[in-house]
Amino acid sequence: MLMLIIDDEQDARSYLSTVLRQVVPDAELMQADCYEQAMEVFRSHKVDVAFVDVEMPGVDGLTLIREISSLQPQTNMIVVTAYPRYARDALKLYVSGYLDKPVFPEDVRNALQHLRYQPEELSDKLEVRTFGRFTVSYHGEPVMFPRKRSLEFLAYLIARRGGPCSADEIVTTLWEEDTPTDSKAYLRVISHETRKALAAIGMENVLVHSNHLHMLDKELIECDLFKYLNGDKSVLKDWHGEFMHQYSWAEEYCARLDDRINREQENA
């Protein structure tokens, strides 16, 4: 669970951080001392709980809460202030909690037990999205690959529902027009770099290489495509007629998938 403390006073941030360490020792804590820092965090991280001071220079806490709510509506906002007069305005914003300074551990514990939005459990699987742009993340953070073709290699194995796929098939489909002379050696480099990137997050076993074939361990992957193919229609809320749209070779897969979805909806 990621918690963000937003307060322009260093002492106040340090004190609340100490209290949170006592109440939720396993939580990840971040701090911001102004509007700009806070927004930077929200643009790059999924924040579960934000403790927001009201009176800050420049943009005040209540205005900040309004902007954060539009950016991450599932974030629990807890107002922390020494000025009771802000309570009514805070409640109008449907915040998850209101704490008076100085904050005590039992008050924080009570607020966290009554959050408006329960933090999601972090999945121990590789999180893959294929509807729209192809993305790969782990624990809510993007997985960094050394080159674009490493990501594309993984995307193709996902599109092929985990494989198995031969080296010739992969090279011909993905890089036929500009494949190096020793294409199989090049694919070995791409495969090695992909595995190395996955190993950095402890997920190297996602890639399987056996009998000269490349495949995936689907049990280690949480993917919208796999969910749909297994009968979970709830993922179709994110389907807008696009599939891995950054790859031209995926257009054929997109057309087939779109046709299948349309037929199912017509027969429903």
N, C-alpha and C positions, 0 to 999 in steps of 0.2 A: 504494500500500500504506500503510495507516494503522497506526502503531505508537504504543503508549501506555507511558510510563514512570511507574511507580507507586513512589514512595519519599518518605518524610517529610522527608528531608534535601535541602535546596536544592542544596548542593554536589554531592551524588551524582547528582541529576537533571541538573544542568548538564554534569557530566563525561560521563555516559552519552549525553546528547544530542549532545555534540561528537563522541564516538566513532561514533555512528550516522550523523551527517552525513558523516563520512569514509567509512564503509562503504557506506551506501545513500543517496547524496545526493538522490535523487528521492523518497524516502519522505516522507510527511506525518507529523510528530511532534506528539504531545500529551503533557501531563504532568498528574499528579495527586499530591497530597501526603497523601491520606488515603482511607479507605474510601468516604466520601460522595462525594468528587470523582470517584473512579474509577467508581463505580456510575452517576453522572450521565452520564459519557462513554459507558458501555456501553448506557445506555438511549436515547441519541440518535445513536450512531454504530456502524458495523460495524467492529470492531477486528480487524486481521489478526494482530498480534503484540503481546503485553503483556509488558513486563519488570517483574517484581514483586519488590520487596524483601520479605524475610520478617519481620524484626523492625520493626514499626511500632506506634505507640501505638494503643490501642483494638483494632480488629479486625486480627489479624495477617495476613500475606500468604497463608499456606496456607488460612486460612478464606476469604479474599477469592477465591482461585483456585477454591475449591469453588462459591462463589456465581456467579462469572462463568461457569464451565463450564455451569451450568444455564441461564444467560441467553443465552450465545453459545457453544455447544459446539464450534464450528469455530475459535475463537480459539486461536492458539498461545501457550501460557504458558511463559515463560522465567524461571526463578527466578534472582534476583541477590542474593547474600548473602555476608557475611564470616564466616559460621558454618557450617562443613562438617557439623555435626551434623544439619542439616536436610535433607541430601541424600536420605536414605532416605525420609523422609516426603514429600518432593517427588516422588520417583519413583513412589510409590504413587498419586499423583494423575495419572499419565501425562502429565506436563508435556513440552513439546517440547524443553526444554533446561535446563541448570543451569550458571550462571556464578559463579565466585568473584570477590569484590572484591579488589583493583582489576581492572576489566574491561579487556582489551586488544582492539584491533581484530581481530586474527586469531581470537580466541575468539568474538567476535560474528559474524564472517563464517562461521566453521565452524557455529555454531548455526543461522544463517539458511539455510545450505545443507542442513540436515537437519531441516527443520520437519516436524511430524507432519501438518499440513494446509497444502497449498500455497495461497497467496492466489489468489483468483479474479482473472482479467483483467477490468479495468473495461471495460464495453461502451461504445462511442461512440454507442449508440442510445438513444432515449427508452424507458425501461422502464415498461411498462404492465401492470397486473394487473386482470383483470376478474372472476376467480373469487372470489366473496365480495364484499368491498368494492372499489370502483373506486379505484385509486391510480395516481399517476404519479410517477416518480422518475428521476434522472439521476446516474450514478456513485454509486448507493447512497443518495443524499440526496433527500428529497421535493422536488418542484417546487412553488414557492409561486405561487398564482394570486390575483389581486386580489379576486375574489369567487367565491362558490360556483357561480354560473351559468357562469363561464368554464370551470371544471372539468367541469360537466355538458354543456356544448357539445362539449367534446373527447370526453367519454364517449359521446355519441350518435354521433359520427362513427366511433368505434371499434366500437360496436355494429352500425353499418351497414357494417362491414368496410371502412372507409375512404371510403365515399361512392361517387359524388357525391350530394349532397343539396341540394335547393333551400331557399331561405330560408323559403318558406311551410311546407314539410314540417317543418323544424326548429322553427320558432316554434309551429306547431300542436301538435306532439307534446310539446314540453317545457313550454311556458308558456301553453297555451291559456286557462287559467282566469284568469290575471293578467298578460296581455300588455299592454304600453303601447300607446297609440293608434297611434303610428308604429312598428309592430313590426319592420319591416325596418331602420329606422334604429337601433333598439335592438339588433338582431342584429349590425349593423355595429360597434357599440360593443363588444359582447361578443367578437366575432371579433378586433377590434383589440387588446383587452386580453389575450386568450389568446395572440395572436402576440407581444405585447410580453413576456409572462411567459416564453415559450419562447425569445425572443431573448436574454433575460438569461443563458441557458445555452448560447447558440449553436445553438439548435435551431428557429429560426423557420421554416425550410423544411419542417418537418413539416406545417404548414398550407398548403393550396393553394386558391386562389380563382380560378376560371376560368369565363368565360361565365355569370356569376351563380350558379355552383354551388360548394358547399363540399366539400372532400375532403381526404384525407391522403396523404402520401407514405409508404407502408407500408414502403419500404426503410429508412427512418430509425427504425423502431419495432420494439421487441422486445416481443411481447405474447403472453400465454398463449392467448388466443382464436385469434389468427392461427396460432400454432404448431399448435394442435389441428386447425384447419381445413385445415392443410397436411399433416396426417397424423402429427404428433408426439403419440403417445398418452402419452408420459411426463409431460406436464403434468397429466394427469388425477389424479395423486396429490394435487393441491391442489383438486380438484373435490368439493364437498360439497353440491351441489344449490342453490347460490346464485350469482347473477350480478349484479354491480353493485347490491347489495341496498339501497343508499341511495336508489335512484331507482325510483319506482313504475312508470314507463313501461317499465322493463327487465324487468318480470315476464313479459311476453309472450315476450321473447327468452329468458329463463331457462327457461320451459316448453318451448319448441322445442328448446333446446340439451339440456336434461335428457332429453327424449324421444329425441333422436338418440343420445346417449351410452348410454342404457339399451338401445336396439335393437341398437347395435353390440356391447355386452357380451353380450347374449342370443345373438347370432349368432356370437360368437367361438368 
